[in-house]
Amino acid sequence: MNKAILFFFCGLLLSCGKDNKHNFKQQTIQDSALFYFDEAQDKTRSLVDRKISIEKALQLYNTKTKDTNYTKILYKKNWLNYSLGEFDSLLKYDDTLIKYALKIDDKSTLGMQEYLMGYYFEVVANQLDSAFVRYNKSKTNYLALQDSSWVGKNLVNMAGIQQTQSDFFGSKETITEALQFFENNDNTGAIASSYSVLGTNHRKLFNYNDAILYLKKAIKITDSDSDRNIYKNNLAATYLDNKEYKKAIEILKSVSKDSTVINNEKEYARVLDNLAYAQWLAGALHVETPLIQPLNIRKSINDLRGQQSSYTHLGEFYSSINEQKARAYFDTVIQISKVINTPKAEQDVLKKMLQFSDKNLQLRDRYIVLQDSLYQQELKVKTQFAKYKYDDKSKQESIVRLEKENALKELQTEQEQFANLVGKAIVICLLIVLVVIYIIFKQRTKRLKTQNRADRLEAAYTTETELSSRLHDDFGAGLNHVMLLLQTNSDKEIVLDELDGLYKQSRDFSREINEVETGEQYKQSLVALLQIQKPENTNLFITGVQNISWEHVDQWSKVALYKVLRELMINMRKHSEAKLVTVKFSEESNSLKINYEDNGVGASKEALILKNGLRNTEKRIKAIGGTISFDTETGKGFRALIYLPK
């Protein structure tokens, strides 16, 4: 039997050793992966080097470990793929990250990834529907995280897409929602961008006064010089639409001289084009060269949308002086619109061409077809964007409803479990009480058998009576209190705290009646007892304990001394209010002398006689052939002199 047990434990130790070795190896690999991840985060390194590091991290990381470190590594790889223009890899790992992050409910990484993909579909792929959906998903994750700043940023991007698709009313609604998330936020850049989008929406809806108001707000609060110039350009365009040409020209001249605009070719060409166009509308005649200059810049940087605007302005300029040139420029606009899929620009040009070719049936038919198509497209876009938002809202409400139902089920289960737990706790408490009582009487009976003298029997009986009284008064009262709490359906946390207190109390009873350590550790045990019983604000001085030959002291003397000193310390702690306690040990011939003193409130002789604990200590000492004497007066401290046989 013993051999079988030995073999079992040996096998268990070997198995644990193998597991620990495996776990250590896995932890080392994970740490190496995180090291490469930190390298990939280093912005001082090139994008290519950072990509090499993140791929090493990805190869090392254990995908079975379901934590957010793996999703962060995947996101960093996707971000680097986007930054390096490796879009095929971005799309591949996008799916991997989304599946894994959903599995571990990593909303933070999901929010970042959805935003990154929304930006990719908007800026690179020009798939605005997909971009809107991804921004909306990012917004939902950040809503769950209560990250209002990122919720607002996603809504601003969604509003921009709606504006691009001519859903100006929907864009206004979305941007108004975004501003609510920036109300108590220091993100002035996002707020300014929101005002700019809102201003452009009002401009497209011919509400020029509100457009000017919001664009001026954007200009005022932005911290970015480049953004401020863009907003000023938009403000000038609004003045142009409102036929306030002088105000537009004044703004555009100022902006055209700004170094941040000059260094941004795309924006610089836009400002120059708008300035020349505004001057022409204001009555200037010689603006061909000023209109050609921004067109050449736009050609050099392959800005097709910008070229569309330049060709449109040139066509308008030549409409009254050279119909052939005007038609050529407008034809170019139509060709570009088919390349970049902007049918609205084609429709606007066709409308202008019909002014000097009103009998051209082909142009008229094309204009009508585009008008009908654009109307249907705009209606579809508005409905589609509204559906995306509605579906997402319905989904979230469904999730909340399901979570509520699950929470109610869990609460019901918890209540049932709590009832079972309370029942078991009561049974356990009763068992503990029975065990404690059994241990008390068993140990006392065992001790009584070893004691032949009547004093020993009386001392043991007195101790048992005291413990029994404490068990009845303290433990019984606590158990009755728990029963009352259960009957009144009190909070389960309160009930469990009370049960825990009863458990600790029963444990203390058990410890109190345990046998005293009388072997080699007796001295340390005795000193520890004195230290433990001492109140925090009381100073304790122990002298001579190191000089006693404890190995020569009788076992019963050790037990009696331990319990007597414990009783004296308990009495001091409860009643004396002493600030200083001294315990001095010394040897005199065949006796062990212990002098206890404290500077507490003391007690009268009459009160001293009534103290059961002190009377019990006297009986203990006498039972082993020793002596103990007390000296105390009210207000003059307490002293005890003990002599024990070795």
N, C-alpha and C positions, 0 to 999 in steps of 0.2 A: 504493500500500500504506500509506504513512504517513498519507495523508489519511483513508483508511478507519478506521484506528486512532484518529485524532483525532476523527472524527465519533462513533465508538463511545463514547469516554470522555466527550465532551460530552453525548451522550444519557443516559449513565449518571448524570452529575452532575445533569442536569435532573430525571431520575427520582427521584434521592435527595432533591433539593430539594423536590419535590412531596410525597414520602413524609414528610419531616421536618415540612413545613408541616401536613400532615394529622394526623400524630401529635401535634404541638403543640396543634392545635385540639381534638383528642379529649381530651388531657390537661387542657386548660383546662376543658372541659365536666365532666369527672370531678371536678376540684377543686371546681367550683361545686356539684355534687351533694353532695359530702362536707361542704361549708360548710352547706348547708341541713340535712343530716343532723345536724350538730353543734347547729344551732339547735333541732331537734326533740328533742334530748337534754336541753335546758335546762329543769330542773324549776321554775325561777322563772317561766316563761311559762305561759299558760293552755293547756289541752289542745287547744282549737280552733286557737290560733296554732301550736302544735307540729304539729298535723295538716296545716295549710297548708304548713308548711316541709317535712314529710316527703313530701308529694305533689309538691312542686317537685323535690325530690331524685329521686324516682322517675321523673318525666318526663325529667329530664336524663340520668340514668344510662344508659350504653350496655349493654344486656343481652347484647351479644356478648362483653363482657369478663367472662370466667368467673372471678370472684373472690368472696371472702366479703363485700366491701363491699355488693354488691347484695343479698345475702341478709339482711344486717343492716338495710338500709333497709326491706326487705319486712317483717322481723319487727317493726321499730319501728312501721310502719304498722298491722300487725295488733294490736299492743299498744294503740295509740291508738284503733283501732276498737273494741276491747273496752272500754276505759276510758270511751269516749263512748257505749257502748250501741249501736253501729252493727254489729249482729251479721251482717247480710246481707253487708256488705263484708268482715267478718272471715272468713266461710266462703268467699267468693270468692277472696280472696288467700291463704287457707290452702293451697288446692290449688296455686296458683302457686308459693308459697315451697317447699312440700315437693318438688315436681318439680325445681325449680332446685337446691335444696340437695342433693338426692340425686345430681344430675348431677355436682356438683363435690365431693361427699363432705364437705360442711360439717357435721360431726356436732355441733359446738357450737350452731349456730343451729337445727339439727333438734331437739336436746334441748330448747331453750327453747320452740320453736314447739309441739312435741308436749305439753309441760307446760301451756302457755297454753290449748291446745285441750282438754286433759283437764279443766282448771279450768272452762272454759266449759261443757262438756257436763255436768259435775257440778253446778255452782252455778246456771247460767242455764237450760240446756235440760233439766235433770233426766233426761238420758239416761245412766244410770250405766254401762251396758255400754260405750258409746262412750268415756266418760270413762276407764274401766278400761283399755281398749285403748290410748288415747293416752298415759296415764301409763306404761304398760308399754313403749311405744315410746320414750318419753323416757328411761326408765330404761336401756334397751339402749344408746342413744347415749351417755349419760353413763358407762356401764360401759366403753365403748370408749375414752372420754377419761380413764378412771380418776379421775373426779370423784366420790369416795365420798359427799360431802355431798349432792349432787343425786340420786344413786342412792337414798340413804336417804329423802330427801323424797318421791320418787315412790312408794316402797314404803309409806310411811306413808299417803299418799293412797289407794293401792290397798287397803290394809288397812281404811281407813275406809269405803270403798265396800262391801267384803265384809261389814263389820259392819252397815251400813245394810240390806243385803240378807239379813241373818240368817245369813250364812255365818260363824259365830263361830269355828269351828275353822280354816277357811281364813284368816280374818283374823289369828288368833293366829300361824299359820305365817308369814304375810307380814310381820307386825310384828316377829317374832323375827328374820327375815332382815334387816329394816331396821336393827335395833339393832346388827348386826354392822358396818354401815358407819359407825356413829357412835361406835364404841369408842374410837378415837384422834382424836376430833374434838371441838372446843370448842363445837359447836352444841347447847347445853343446851336450847334451845327445842324442837328437833326430838326430842331424847331424851325430854324431859318429855312431849311430845305422844304419843310412842310408848308410854310407860308408861301414859298415860291411856287410849289405845285398848285396850291389853292389859288394863287393869283393867276396862274396860267389857265386854270379851269374857268375862272370868271371871264378872262379875256376871250376864250374860245366860245363862251356863252354870251358874248357881247355885253357883259356887265363890266364896263371899263372902270367905273369908279371904284368898285370893290377890288378889281384886279390891281389897280394902282395902289390902293390902301395896303393890301397884303404884300405886294412886292416891296413897298417901302419899309414894311415891318421886317421883311427878310434882310434887306440891305442894312438896316439899323442894328440888328442883333447878332449878325454873323461875325465870327472871329477870323474867317478866312478871306484874305484879299482876293484870291482867285474866284471864290464863290461869290463874293460881293460884286465883282465885275460881271459875272454871268447874270446875276439878278438885275444889275443895272441895264444890261443888254436887253433882258426880257422886259424891263420897265420901258425902255426906249421903243421896243416893238409894240408895246401896248399903246404908247402915245401915238405911234404911226397909225395903228388901227383906228384910233380915236381922232385922227387928223390934227393932232397937236404936234406939227412937224418941228417947230422951233425947239420945243422942250426935248424932243427926241434927238435932234442934231446936237444940242448942247451936251446931253449925257454921253452920246456916242463919241464926240470929239474928246471929251475928258477921258473916257475909257480907252480910246485908241492910243493914248500916250502912256498908259500904265505899263511898266516893265513886265508885270506878271502876265498881261494879255499879249504883249509883243513876243514873249518867249513861248507862248502856247499857240502854235500855228493855226490850229483848228478854230480856236476862239477868236484869234486876231482876224482871220479871214471873215468870220461871221460879223464882227464889229465893222470892218471896212465895207463889207457888202451892204449892211444895214445903213451905214452912214451915207454911202453914195446914193442908195435908193431913197433915203429920207431927203437928201438934198435935191434929188430930181423931183420928188413929190412937192417940195417946197418951191420949185420953179427954176432950179438950175438947169442949164441946157447941155453943158459939156461934162457929162458924167460917164461917158463910155469907158475911158481909161480907168477911172476909179472903180468901175464895175468889173473890168477885165482883171485887174490886179488880184482881188480875192479869189476869182475863178481859177487863176493860174496856181495860187497857193493850194487850193482845194484839189486841183488835179495832181499836184506833186505829192500830196499825202493820201490820195485815193479816197477822199471824202465824198462819196456819192450823194449823200443827203445834202451836203453843202453845195455840191455842183448843181443839184436840182434847184436850189434856191437862187443861185447865181444866174442860171439859164432862164429861170422864170423872170427875174428882174430885168435881164437884158432883153427878153422878148417883149416885156411891157414897154421898155424904153424905146424899142424900135417899132412898136406897133403903129405909132403915129407918123414915123418918118421913113421907114423902110419895111414894108410889109413882108418882103421876101426873107430878109434877115430875121424878122420877128418869128415868121413861120418856122424857120430853120432852128432857132433856139427853142421854140415850143416843142418841135418834133424831138429834139434831144431830151427834153424833160420827160416826154412820153416814153422814150426808149429806156431811160434810167429808171423810171417808175416801174416798168415791167421787170427790170433786173432786181430791184430791191423790194418789190411788191408793195408799192405805195399807190394804190389806185386813186386815193383822194387827190394826190398831186396831179395825176393825169386828168381827173375830172375838172380841177380848177383851170388847167391849161386849155382844155377843150372849150371851156366856157369863154375864155378870152379869145380863142381862135374863131369862135362863132361870131364874134363881134365884127370881124371883117370878112367872114366867109359864111354868112347866115344861110346861104342857099346850098351849102355843101351837105347833102343828105347823109353821106357816110359819117361825117363828123357829128352830126346831130344824132344819128342812130347810136353811135358809140357813146355819146354823152348820156343819152337816155338809159342805155344798158348799164353804164357805170353808176348812174344815179340810183337805179333800182337795186343794183347789186350792193352798193355801199349802204343803202338803207337797210337791206336785209342783213348785211354783215354787222352793221352797228347794232341792230336789234338782237342778232344772235350773240354778239359779244356781251352786251348788257345782260342778257338772260343768262349767258354762260357764267360770267363772273359772279352774278348774284347766286346762281346755283352752287358754284364752288363754295361760297361763303355759307350758304344755307345748309348744304350737305355737311360741311365741317361742324357747324353749330349743332345740327341734329345729332351728329355722331358724338360730340362732346356731351350733349345732354343725355344721350343714351348711356354713355360710359358712367356719368355721374349717377344716373338712376340705378344702373347695375351695381355700382359701388355702394350705394345706399342700401340696396336690398341685401348685398353680401354683408354689409356692416350690421344690419339687423339680425341676420342669421348668426353671425359671429357673436353678437351680444347675447342672443338666446342660448347659444352653445356655452358661452362663458358663464352665464347664470346657472346653467345646469351643472357645469363643471365646478362652479363655486359652491353650490349646494352639496355636491359630493365631497368636495374638499373639506368643507366645514364639518360634515359628518365624520369623515375620516380623522380630521384633526381632533375632534372631541374624543373619539375612541382612543387615538394615540395618547392624548393627555391623560385619560383615565388609566391607560396602561402604564404611562410613565409614573403616575401617582402610586399605582400598585407596586411597580418595580422599586420605586424609591422607598416605600414603606417596607417592602420585603428586604431590600438591602440593609436598611437601617436596623431592623430587628435581627436580621441574620448576623450582621457584624457585631452588634451589641451583645447578642447571645454568645457569639464566639469569644468575645473578650471577657464576658462574665465567667466563662468556663475556665479561663486562665487566671482568674483572680480568686484568691481564697479568703481575702479579708473582707469584712463587712463594709469597710469604708469604700473599697473599690466598687463593690456592688451598688452602694448608695450613690457614688459619683456617676456611675454609668446610667443608673436609673434617672437621676436628676437631668443628665444630658438628654436622655431619650424624651423625658417629659417636656423639656424646653423645645427640642426639635419638633416634637409632635404638635405642641402649641403653635409654633411658627408655621408648620405645615397647614394646620387647620385655619389659623387666622389669615395668613398671607396668601397661601396657594388656594385655599378654599374660597376666599373672598374674590380672588382674581378669576377663578373658574365660574363662580356665580355671575360675575360681571360679564363674562363672555356669553353666558347663556342668555342674559338680558339683552345684550346687543343682537344676538341672533333672533330673539323673539320680536324685536322692534325693527327687523330688516335694516339694520345699520349698514353703513358703507363697508364693502368687503375689505378695503385696505385697513380700516380701523380694527376690524375683527382679526385679521391676520396679524397685525401688530401686537394685539393683546395676546394672541396665541403664542407668538414668538417670545413675548415677555414671560409667559408661563413656562415655556420650554427652557428658557435661560435660568429661571428661578429654580426649576426642578433640577437642572444641571448643577447649579450652585449648591443645592441641598446635598446632592450626591457627592460633590467634591468635598464638602465639609466633613462628611463622615468617612471619607477614605482613610486608609492607613497612612500614617506619617512616615516619610522617608527617613530611616534611621541609619542608613549606610554611609558611604563615603561622601555623598552629596548633602549630608544633613546640615553642615555649616552654611552652605550656599542657600539651601532651602529655608533655613531659619532667617538669614539676613534678607532674603527675598520677601518672606512673609512680612517682616517689619516694614520694609520699603513699600510694599503694596498697600498695607493697611494705613499708611501715613497719609493724611490729607495734603493737598497741594500746597497750602499756605503754612504748613508746619515744618519746622526744621528738626531733623532726626540725627542724633549722634550716637554711634555704636562703637564702644571701645572694648578691647580685651578679647574679642571673639576669636581673633587669630591665634591667641596664646593658649587657648584651652585644648587639652589633649582629648578631643571628642571621641577618639577610638576607645578610650578607657571609661567613658561615661556609660552607665547602664542604659539598656534599650528603653525601659519603662520611664526612666528619668528624662530621656530625650523626648518621648511622646508627651509626658506631662508638661515639660517646659514649653514645648511647641504650642500646646493648646492653651496653657496659662497665659503666655505672652500674647497669643492671638486674642484672648479674651480681654486682656488689659488694653491692647491697642484698639479693639472695637469699642470698649468703654470710653477710652480717651476720644476717639473720633466722634462718637455720638453725643457725649455729654460735657467734656471738659473745656472745649474751645481753646486748647493749648496751642501756643506758638512754638514751643521748644520741648522736645522729648529726648531724654538721654537713657541709654540702656548700657550698663557697665557689667562686663563678665570678668570673674576672677576665680582662682582656685585657692582653697584653704584646707590643708591636710587632705582629708578624704571627702571633702564637700566641694560642691560647685556653688559659688555665690553670684547672684544676679541682683543688681540694684537698679530698679526702674524709678524714674522721676519725670514729672511734667509740670509745667507752670500754668495749668488750667485753672478753672474756677473752683476746683476741689469739691468737697461735700461735707455735710455734718456727719457726726458719728452715727446718728439715728438713720440718716439716709443710706449710709454705707452698709448698715446691717440689713437693710431691705433689698439691696441689689442681689438678685439671684445669681447673676453671672459671677460676681466676686466670691459669693459663698461657695459656688461650685468649684472655683479655682482652689480655694482653701482645702476643700475635700480631696481634690486631685493630688495636691502636694502631700497632704497627710497620708493619703493612701499608699504612697511609695516611700514613706518614712522621712519626708522632708518637712520644712516649715516655711510659712509665708506670713508676713505681717504687713499691715497697712497703716499709713500715717497720712491723715488729711484733715483739713479744715476749710470751711467755706472761704473762698477767695485766696487760699494759700497753696494751691496746687495739690498734687497727689503723688504719694511715694509708696513703693512696695519693695520689700526686702525678701529674697527667696534663697533658701538653702536646700540643695538637692544632694542626695547621696550619689557617689559615682558608681 
